Amino acid sequence: MRTDSAYPYPQTAVILAGGKGTRLGLTDRPKPLVPVDHRSLLEIQIEWLAGQGIKNVFLLLNYMPEKIQDVIGDGSRWGIKTQYVIEHDPLGTSGAVAQLKGKIKDDFYVVYGDLFSGFLDLSAMYRFHYDKQADVTLLTHPNDHPYDSDLVEANDDHRVTHFLTKPHPQNLVYSNLVNAAVYIFSPKALSHLEENKFQDLARDVFPRWLNILNVFSYKSFEYVKDIGTPDRIEKLRKELTFSKTPQRKALSQPKPCVFWDRDGTLVDYVVDLKNADDLHLKKDIEVPVKFLNSIGVMNVVTTNQPGIAKGYMTHAQLTAIHKKMETELGNRRGWVDEIYFCPHHPEKGFAGEVKELKIDCDCRKPKTGMFLQAKDAYNIDFSKSLLVGDSHRDRMAAEKLGVGFVAITDGEGKIDDLRPNVFETSDALKLKEFFAKYFKSKGINYDSH
Ligand SMILES: [Zn+2]
């Protein structure tokens, strides 16, 4: 939603619509015209762009261009203007967009014609891009097969620092962050593309740009998926009609979330954990995590990490621990959507402590700062959410927030003052059953899964 007119929102989008659709078994039409509901994928994408305030759409075509021109026409059906650019030899995604040099003067969006992103809020992505003064912003998200995906690494400010392209070495430890193939380009970025040269944006161009342009990662929970196989398109049809997962994951929808404490809850409790090698996921914990992934409920980690303030763990060690956690989950095809940590600690007097982190902050649980930050970023509805934890700090935070509490009984220790109706368990499989009942009672339909 364009809630703030102070931003110079883009009016132009580019759709890479050159795909053949061989894997979809299409012979009479190109891939972007695959039927989804009563519309083709490309019509859905254009309707979405028009709804996002786009006025001009460039369609970059290669295979059966006339079929696409017949269906889409001049764009007046959606109140927009279309322009077609037909490449005669395939140029790759970079060469294709480079054809637009001189034709676009402002920031613009780039989307792929084989992607479904019909509920993505582009304006929110643009506000991020603008506030970061980025040259290129990539939409990113975790997925259920990170070990064979091209991965993105970003720092705490969301600046992209590395691209890790597949195939990956066997023991790669990674953050589950994948390029979702929706981009914002500045005119400066466009000017850096090389014309008449076959190159892929993600594999050939972006890695080179890290040294010369400001490239940022905008991490999103919204439903954005490549639907290039018959199985995937069938799944999309079901989800749009029955579970309505794509609609529910939209930023505009107040959404349910499971907040996980980390130590003793997601991972085995280790006193003062600071080495990634000592981190191990709790038995079967991927089962409830993956269940939530599949029904479109967020998994958010909130963890107090006072070891940073106390000076016995570095920020780099904490990053390594979280990578190990994401890798172990990712190798089992699950993911957490976001990780918030509090590095502070209120009591001074530890040898080697980091003075500026020795503060009475707003984020150390049972304070609610991390939860409020998540709510603000992802539009979380606390009344449909749960906090899973193993300590009285978790219990107190849940009570302050009005979030349901689930007690894990084999973590840090016994929890004081537990209310009689709180679900307690040490069994991840029982936790999954509890989630299933709870979210069904909150009106989340997942019967088609
Ligand atoms: Zn804090």
Boltz pocket constraint, residues with backbone or C-beta under 6 A from the ligand:
constraints:
  - pocket:
      binder: B
      contacts: [[A, 341], [A, 342], [A, 343], [A, 344], [A, 361], [A, 362], [A, 363], [A, 364]]
      max_distance: 6.0
